[in-house]
Amino acid sequence: MQVVSTNTTRLCSSKSVVSINGKVPGPTLYAREGDNVLVRVHNHVPNNITIHWHGVRQLRTGWSDGPAYVTQCPIQSGQSFLYNFTLTGQRGTLLWHAHISWLRATVYGAIVILPKKGVPYPFPKPDGEKVIVLGYSLQVASGKTYLLRIVNAAVNDELFLKIAGHKLTVVETDAAYTKPFTTDTIFLGPGQTTNALLTADQTAGKYTIAVSPFMDTVVPVDNVTAVGFLRYKGIQPFSPPHLTATPPINATAVTAAFASGLRSLNSPNYPAAVPQTVDHSLLFAIGVGVNPCPTCVNGTKTVADINNVSFVLPTVALLQAHYFKLQGIFTDDFPANPPSPYNYTGNPPANLQTTNGTKVYRLGFNETVEVVLQGTSLIAPESHPIHLHGFNFFVVGKGLGNFDKGKDPSSFNLVDPVERNTMSVPTAGWTAIRFRADNPGKTM
């Protein structure tokens, strides 16, 4: 991969951006389950760069995960770095992207993990496959079925996707197979991927592909619908398209219906290994707080927090502290529960606690963990995207309002919950996940 500057044009305006191999999005990485992957990244721009392989489990290869100053030093201008990891127990579609500053906005692409040779898909073999990084045009043939590998590479936006006149059958999310689920609307959070089958079963023509944002609170967003086209072979490019209506921007019910329809495949070949017992039960309240900021206009700034703690970069690099065994940089005092009382649904707390170190919650190898993530602030963005590096997890429960530990666990799905590496916690709602701590050296 060559990190270079390239000119790109959007809406009649051109500017220079950082890219991979001069393309936005960058190249699609193709591999098979079980392959050892070697990717050398050469940095030819003034900016530091790292690459995160979003969703790859990185079993004992955490140094190839990509977060700058956490698992690796950034690749400086004129330097290169070799990423080396094995794709273990995963097949489907994932995302790669820059993991430093805001370079993720232009440095990103898809990862396609094919099954091992000779191993079929657990669904009818499609006639073709298309990678969609939400910016596209598709050409199809009547009567054929296509596997669409859909990637949300947006930095912050949750998105709806619809194709006029066509249904989509979801068969995989975040490189984990699902029970076939048919819908007319796909919903993806930042970094999420979805594989869906599309059959070209409509009258030959040109059909609108619409991507629109989801936002169900008062935070302003760029409410723009991006449009592409599904074009049947033989149809003229300038034929008038069939249009589709996008969901309302605050269509919470649509997002809830999509989430509730997702289930792990849970077949003999692909069982859902949902932890039935829990060694550690954690409650993380996720919200927005206010910190002093002498250089800001109002003297304060909003910051994200978990359990009323917001991370502040330490003055000593994390890798430096680990290598030289420096004390006081890593601390084990991260609270397993939010402070009490905690205002789940009101205004953000003032004078938010911060830390100049890295607070961690340490787990034993192969212990099982349940985390309930509680959304807290009504003025926060529509939801809180959560990505767990190095692990997949099962989404065993979800609801609105405050989590009730005496009642809500009885509704958990411990049979076939969807398996993901990224998900969203609803505003003033909660999501419960379970996973096994089987990847030494990784932290949440």
Secondary structure, DSSP 8 states (H G I E B T S, - for coil): -EEEEEEEEETTEEEEEEEETTBSS---EEEETT-EEEEEEEE-SSS-B-EEEET---TT-GGGS--BTTTB--B-TT-EEEEEEE--S--EEEEEEE-STTGGGTSEEEEEEE--TT---SS---SEEEEE-SS--EEE-TT-EEEEEEE---SS--EEEEETT--EEEEEETTEEEEEEEES-EEE-TT-EEEEEEE--S-SSEEEEEEEE---SS-------EEEEEEETTS-TTS--B------TT-HHHHHHHHHH-BB---SSS-----SS-SEEEEEEEEEEEEE-TTSTTSEEEEEEETTEEE---SS-HHHHHHTT-SSSEES---SS--SS--SSSS--SS-EEESSEE-----TT-EEEEEEEE--TTS-SEEEEE-TT--EEEEEEEESS--TTTGGGG---SSB-EESEEEEETTEEEEEEEE--STT---
